[in-house]
Amino acid sequence: MSQEAIYLYKPRTNKNKSTLADRFSLAQPESKSLNTRRCHKYKMARKTVDNVYESERLQHLSSSLSQLNKFSRQVHKNKLPVIVLHNARVSEYTDILTDLEAENIDIHHVTINSTECPNFKIAMKLIVDRFAGDSEYANDKRLTYDFDILARWAGNTNKRLLVFVDDGDSFDFGILRQLMAQMHSYTRTLHFRLVLNLSIPLPLFEDNLTQDNVVNSTFLFIPGSLDTPKFVDRVASSLLEVHVCLKKELVEKLKKLDIVNCLSYLRYAVLAHFAGNPFAVADKMEEVVEIPKFHKLPSINSKSEAQIKEMNPIDIEELQVGGKVLDIAFNPHYRPLIEQSFVNVDMFGPPGQKWTQSNPLACIYQLQRESSVYINIYDLYMAFKQMIQPIPDVNWDKQSMAIFLESVAALKLMGVIRDCKRKFECVEKVAWYNV
């Protein structure tokens, strides 16, 4: 089922494209011409959604770069300018800055991330090495101690030096605090600009900095993702041009989502409108065992049209996309339901039983959800071991470790564990050690 969805959303080969055509033929098997028109309309509507998204993304990127450029050119009077990009794709910014550097603009940038900066000295060495490049100042041994070699490289020029931290959430705050302090100490000789990509709110990030870091810095917050309400309004008006109308209730629901989920919902809505969703009307699921048989079930369009013919006109409003059908059948994402079941452990079985102890997935999910990103992996394992019910066995320590690792891997494969890459990497490093 998941492969079918991928083929529908992003066909890459002729085989996958034929799968899309077959999908429409199953929606209305008796009418080939109608299916051809629906397939054509679906492609037009899908292209409209993607074109609007790409246009909005480029406009947002241009606006963000304009803000970044304006802020980096300002005089900040012995303060370190810090630009915070919220949930941004740093590669988009650095690619454009690379083109600007090729045009001899007075701006230079480097990018570092947490995985290559285990300590403060290596972080400084990487910054200086990447700025100096192939110049005579590259690979100087003194660059591991301060930025003096970088000051000699820049000379008396007005070069603005942008340091991008790709994963600010995962970066060790001890290293980041030292780096900010060191960059601030060179504000009179070097025009440093620190650019952080974060997924956490700015106040929460500032809580992990020292008071000196906050006082000696000037912050600019730039949203990295699109404005969802603006995007939805433009998509709705653009879809009207291809005779697709988004109901008011659906528009309001979409505006409350982040841009990634909103785009997924829109693509699914367009697909369900023209091709139908056979899985939503499977009345007797126990009789359908093989996956190919799912595709032969009546589509949601066929089901809706048949019900409309039998209904009272007064009740037709309840069948529209913005009514009960949306609340009952329109839910293309399974991950929120899985997460809800892990939080509400009673959903695993009869209420009142201690399902937390017998379900390690719920245990590890709740622990990683409530713990810090930087928690020691051993402490996480010990807390997990205390939550689950022990088995009377001399090898219980090894068995509990195996259960712990399997649970983390299962949650990772399901896509439930997010924004905690450091945890999973730590688990990988000790994955089968002594087990």
Secondary structure as UniProt FT lines:
FT   HELIX           2..9
FT   HELIX           14..27
FT   TURN            29..30
FT   HELIX           32..73
FT   STRAND          80..86
FT   HELIX           90..102
FT   TURN            103..104
FT   STRAND          107..112
FT   HELIX           114..116
FT   HELIX           120..132
FT   TURN            133..134
FT   TURN            136..139
FT   HELIX           141..144
FT   HELIX           148..154
FT   TURN            155..156
FT   STRAND          160..165
FT   TURN            166..170
FT   HELIX           173..185
FT   TURN            186..189
FT   STRAND          191..198
FT   HELIX           202..206
FT   TURN            207..208
FT   HELIX           211..215
FT   STRAND          217..223
FT   HELIX           228..240
FT   TURN            241..243
FT   HELIX           248..255
FT   HELIX           259..274
FT   HELIX           278..281
FT   HELIX           285..287
FT   HELIX           291..294
FT   TURN            295..296
FT   HELIX           300..310
FT   HELIX           313..319
FT   TURN            321..323
FT   HELIX           324..329
FT   HELIX           335..343
FT   HELIX           345..348
FT   TURN            351..352
FT   HELIX           355..358
FT   HELIX           360..370
FT   TURN            373..374
FT   HELIX           377..387
FT   TURN            394..395
FT   HELIX           396..414
FT   HELIX           421..429
FT   TURN            430..434
//
